[in-house]
Amino acid sequence: MTLTPKNIYMIIVLAGTILLIGDHLTSPALTAAGSPSELGNACAPCGAPCIDTDTK
């Protein structure tokens, strides 16, 4: 395989895509989504606060 500019560009794009996907999959951003005990006073999985709609 000769290293033409087209091949070099494709290698760079492929390597960048692999790095971005790998970084996304190893991100710790969603580790707390499965443990609602760490969300405090939240009712929804997204962390929305509980709103008491029952007015007395």
LUMTI-812250 format. One record per residue (C-alpha): x, y, z; residue number from 1. Coordinates in pm, 1 decimal, decimal comma, always signed. Each point is the difference from the previous one (the first is absolute). Layout:
<rs>
r c1 X; c2 Y; c3 Z; i NUM
...
</rs>
This chain:
<rs>
r c1 +0,0; c2 +0,0; c3 +0,0; i 1
r c1 +139,8; c2 +334,2; c3 -99,1; i 2
r c1 -57,9; c2 +295,9; c3 +226,8; i 3
r c1 -192,5; c2 +236,5; c3 -217,6; i 4
r c1 -159,7; c2 +309,8; c3 +153,9; i 5
r c1 -338,0; c2 -171,6; c3 -25,5; i 6
r c1 +124,2; c2 -301,9; c3 +198,0; i 7
r c1 +165,1; c2 +220,0; c3 +263,7; i 8
r c1 -321,4; c2 +200,3; c3 +38,7; i 9
r c1 -205,6; c2 -318,0; c3 +39,5; i 10
r c1 +242,3; c2 -135,5; c3 +262,6; i 11
r c1 -20,3; c2 +325,2; c3 +198,0; i 12
r c1 -381,5; c2 +9,7; c3 -16,6; i 13
r c1 -27,2; c2 -366,3; c3 +99,4; i 14
r c1 +244,4; c2 +40,4; c3 +290,9; i 15
r c1 -182,1; c2 +312,1; c3 +121,0; i 16
r c1 -335,8; c2 -173,1; c3 -16,5; i 17
r c1 +131,1; c2 -297,6; c3 +195,9; i 18
r c1 +148,1; c2 +232,0; c3 +264,3; i 19
r c1 -324,0; c2 +197,1; c3 +34,3; i 20
r c1 -212,9; c2 -313,1; c3 +33,4; i 21
r c1 +244,7; c2 -149,6; c3 +250,1; i 22
r c1 -0,5; c2 +318,8; c3 +206,8; i 23
r c1 -379,0; c2 +10,4; c3 -3,5; i 24
r c1 -38,4; c2 -362,6; c3 +105,1; i 25
r c1 +250,1; c2 +30,1; c3 +286,1; i 26
r c1 -147,8; c2 +325,0; c3 +132,2; i 27
r c1 -114,7; c2 -17,9; c3 +363,0; i 28
r c1 -289,9; c2 +238,9; c3 -69,1; i 29
r c1 -270,5; c2 -266,0; c3 +26,6; i 30
r c1 +127,2; c2 -193,7; c3 +300,8; i 31
r c1 -250,8; c2 +166,5; c3 +234,6; i 32
r c1 -298,1; c2 -62,3; c3 -226,2; i 33
r c1 -48,5; c2 -352,5; c3 +130,6; i 34
r c1 +19,3; c2 +91,2; c3 +368,2; i 35
r c1 -291,5; c2 +220,5; c3 +106,2; i 36
r c1 +125,8; c2 +14,8; c3 +359,1; i 37
r c1 +270,0; c2 +244,8; c3 -108,0; i 38
r c1 -247,1; c2 +241,1; c3 -157,8; i 39
r c1 -117,6; c2 +142,9; c3 +332,7; i 40
r c1 -354,4; c2 +133,5; c3 -4,8; i 41
r c1 -73,0; c2 -102,6; c3 -358,0; i 42
r c1 -301,3; c2 -189,5; c3 -128,0; i 43
r c1 +98,8; c2 -34,9; c3 -363,6; i 44
r c1 +306,2; c2 -181,4; c3 -135,8; i 45
r c1 +112,1; c2 +326,9; c3 -158,1; i 46
r c1 +33,4; c2 +156,1; c3 +346,0; i 47
r c1 -309,2; c2 +220,1; c3 -13,1; i 48
r c1 -107,4; c2 +104,9; c3 +349,1; i 49
r c1 -316,6; c2 -132,2; c3 +157,0; i 50
r c1 -285,1; c2 +249,4; c3 -18,0; i 51
r c1 -284,8; c2 -50,8; c3 +241,0; i 52
r c1 -313,9; c2 +59,9; c3 -205,5; i 53
r c1 -230,9; c2 -86,9; c3 +289,6; i 54
r c1 -88,7; c2 +339,4; c3 +147,4; i 55
r c1 -156,4; c2 -3,3; c3 +342,5; i 56
</rs>
